[in-house]
Amino acid sequence: MGSQVIFSQTLPKGTFLVKIKVMGKVVGNLGITYEAQGHYDEAERQFFETLRLREGFWDDETVWTLSYKSFLARVYRKQKRYEEAELQYLEILPIQRHVDGDLHWGTLRSVSGLAQVYICMRKYDEAEELFTEALESWRKIDESHPGTLRSKNDLAVLYKEQARYDEAEPLLLEAVEGRRLKLGDTHPHTLESCNNLIKLYEAWGKPEKAKEWWVKLPQTEVVDE
């Protein structure tokens, strides 16, 4: 913090705050890039640095502070540090609900993020409650919104894990169709839902249905998120 104070004495206050904001965004974007590349330790360091740069200039309830804390929780999940991810989400979610509301994109992202953590921890009841909340909230915004389609996909995957195949199937079919219309046949998210539908039919003991969807898949590699 000392270097920030010295730096601030040489610049007008407004200019200094703009520079800190830009620096924080650059470092944060670097963290997002590292995360996408699977370099989670580097991503974690960049997100911590972003939060450090903002310390003293943005309080804990600003949308960007909460966003980077949620990014950090997501990295913890990908590192299989589930307890830390859970605690991080439980810290920021009440603030997001209070400040931004239940239908804000940041709040809904954290709701789904915490649900993903609970799946990893095999806390399926807690995960279902959160995924259902996210789906109902996104539907209030727009039935065809990418967030709605993501929530249908996620809830269906949870149902599959619980062998609730008849409940998973309609959600995945809706997710596939919606993503095809919104994103196209070869978009990674469309392929993700197609791949999940195939896995559902395989687990359900319906190999003919699985084969039918394999044939429909474009000859493009499916990468799990």
NORPE-V316666 format. One record per pair of residues at least 4 apart in sequence whose ideal C-beta (glycine too) atoms are under 8 Angstrom apart, sorted by sequence separation. I is the first residue (numbers start at 1). J is the second residue. D is the distance in whole Angstrom. If there is no record, write none. Layout:
BEGIN
I,J,D
I,J,D
END
This chain:
BEGIN
1,5,7
2,6,7
3,7,6
4,8,6
5,9,7
6,10,8
7,11,7
11,15,5
12,16,7
13,17,6
14,18,6
15,19,6
16,20,6
17,21,6
18,22,6
19,23,6
20,24,6
21,25,6
22,26,6
23,27,6
24,28,6
25,29,6
26,30,7
27,31,7
28,32,7
29,33,7
30,34,6
31,35,6
32,36,6
33,37,6
35,39,7
39,43,6
40,44,6
41,45,7
42,46,6
43,47,6
44,48,6
45,49,6
46,50,6
47,51,7
48,52,6
49,53,6
50,54,7
51,55,7
54,58,5
58,62,4
61,65,7
62,66,7
63,67,6
64,68,7
65,69,6
66,70,6
67,71,7
68,72,6
69,73,7
70,74,7
71,75,7
72,76,7
73,77,7
74,78,7
75,79,6
77,81,7
81,85,6
82,86,6
83,87,6
84,88,6
85,89,6
86,90,6
87,91,6
88,92,7
89,93,6
90,94,8
91,95,8
92,96,6
93,97,6
94,98,6
95,99,6
96,100,5
97,101,7
100,104,4
103,107,7
104,108,7
105,109,6
106,110,7
107,111,6
108,112,6
109,113,6
110,114,6
111,115,7
112,116,7
113,117,7
114,118,7
115,119,7
116,120,7
117,121,6
119,123,8
123,127,6
124,128,6
125,129,7
126,130,7
127,131,6
128,132,6
129,133,6
130,134,6
131,135,6
132,136,6
133,137,6
134,138,6
135,139,6
136,140,7
137,141,7
138,142,7
139,143,6
141,145,5
144,148,7
145,149,7
146,150,6
147,151,6
148,152,7
149,153,6
150,154,6
151,155,6
152,156,6
153,157,7
154,158,7
155,159,7
156,160,6
157,161,7
158,162,7
160,164,7
164,168,6
165,169,6
167,171,7
168,172,6
169,173,6
170,174,6
171,175,6
172,176,6
173,177,6
174,178,6
175,179,6
176,180,6
177,181,7
178,182,6
179,183,5
180,184,7
183,187,4
186,190,7
187,191,7
188,192,6
189,193,7
190,194,6
191,195,6
192,196,6
193,197,6
194,198,7
195,199,6
196,200,6
197,201,7
198,202,6
199,203,6
200,204,6
202,206,8
206,210,6
207,211,6
208,212,6
209,213,7
210,214,6
211,215,7
212,216,7
213,217,7
8,13,7
11,16,4
34,39,4
35,40,7
60,65,6
61,66,7
76,81,4
77,82,7
97,102,6
102,107,6
103,108,7
118,123,4
119,124,7
143,148,6
144,149,7
159,164,4
160,165,7
180,185,6
185,190,6
186,191,7
201,206,4
202,207,7
204,209,8
217,222,8
34,40,7
58,64,7
59,65,7
60,66,8
76,82,7
100,106,6
101,107,7
102,108,8
118,124,7
141,147,7
142,148,7
159,165,7
183,189,6
184,190,7
201,207,7
58,65,5
100,107,5
138,145,6
141,148,7
183,190,5
8,16,5
11,19,7
34,42,4
35,43,4
54,62,8
76,84,5
77,85,4
96,104,7
118,126,4
119,127,5
159,167,5
160,168,5
179,187,7
201,209,4
202,210,5
7,16,7
34,43,4
76,85,4
118,127,4
138,147,4
139,148,6
159,168,4
201,210,4
54,64,7
96,106,6
97,107,6
138,148,4
179,189,5
180,190,5
31,42,8
32,43,7
54,65,6
73,84,8
74,85,7
96,107,4
115,126,8
116,127,8
156,167,8
157,168,7
179,190,4
199,210,8
31,43,5
34,46,6
73,85,5
76,88,6
115,127,5
118,130,7
138,150,8
156,168,4
159,171,7
198,210,5
201,213,7
31,44,8
115,128,8
134,147,8
135,148,7
138,151,5
156,169,8
31,45,8
51,65,7
54,68,8
93,107,7
96,110,6
176,190,7
179,193,6
31,46,3
73,88,4
115,130,4
156,171,4
198,213,5
4,20,7
30,46,5
31,47,5
72,88,6
73,89,5
114,130,6
115,131,5
135,151,4
155,171,6
156,172,4
197,213,6
198,214,6
51,68,6
93,110,5
134,151,5
135,152,6
176,193,5
28,46,7
31,49,8
50,68,5
51,69,7
70,88,8
92,110,6
93,111,7
112,130,7
153,171,7
175,193,4
176,194,6
27,46,5
28,47,7
31,50,7
69,88,6
70,89,7
73,92,7
111,130,5
112,131,7
115,134,7
152,171,5
153,172,7
156,175,7
194,213,6
198,217,8
131,151,6
134,154,8
135,155,6
152,172,7
47,68,5
51,72,8
89,110,6
93,114,7
172,193,6
175,196,8
176,197,6
27,49,5
28,50,4
69,91,7
70,92,6
111,133,6
112,134,5
152,174,5
153,175,4
194,216,7
195,217,8
27,50,5
69,92,5
111,134,5
131,154,5
132,155,7
152,175,4
194,217,6
47,71,5
48,72,7
89,113,6
90,114,7
131,155,4
172,196,6
173,197,7
25,50,8
47,72,5
89,114,4
149,174,8
150,175,8
172,197,5
24,50,5
27,53,7
66,92,5
108,134,5
111,137,8
149,175,5
152,178,7
191,217,7
128,155,7
131,158,6
191,218,7
195,222,5
43,71,8
44,72,7
47,75,7
85,113,8
86,114,7
89,117,7
169,197,8
172,200,6
194,222,8
24,53,4
66,95,6
108,137,6
149,178,4
191,220,6
195,224,8
23,53,6
24,54,5
66,96,6
108,138,6
128,158,6
148,178,7
149,179,5
192,222,7
44,75,5
86,117,5
127,158,6
169,200,6
191,222,5
43,75,5
44,76,8
85,117,5
86,118,8
168,200,5
186,218,5
191,223,8
192,224,7
20,53,6
66,99,8
149,182,7
185,218,6
192,225,6
20,54,7
61,95,6
66,100,8
103,137,5
124,158,7
144,178,6
186,220,5
188,222,8
40,75,5
44,79,8
60,95,7
82,117,6
86,121,7
102,137,6
165,200,6
169,204,8
188,223,6
21,57,8
35,71,7
63,99,8
70,106,7
77,113,7
146,182,6
153,189,8
160,196,7
20,57,6
31,68,8
63,100,7
73,110,8
103,140,6
124,161,7
144,181,7
146,183,8
188,225,8
40,78,5
41,79,8
61,99,5
82,120,5
103,141,6
112,150,7
116,154,7
119,157,8
124,162,6
144,182,7
165,203,7
32,71,7
35,74,7
40,79,5
67,106,6
70,109,6
74,113,6
77,116,6
82,121,5
108,147,6
112,151,7
115,154,7
119,158,6
150,189,8
153,192,7
157,196,6
160,199,7
165,204,4
17,57,6
24,64,8
28,68,6
31,71,7
35,75,6
66,106,6
70,110,5
73,113,6
77,117,5
80,120,7
149,189,8
153,193,5
156,196,7
160,200,5
163,203,7
73,114,8
105,147,7
112,154,6
119,161,7
28,71,8
35,78,7
63,106,6
70,113,6
77,120,6
115,158,8
146,189,8
153,196,6
160,203,6
66,110,8
73,117,8
149,193,8
156,200,7
4,53,8
4,56,7
1,55,7
1,56,6
END
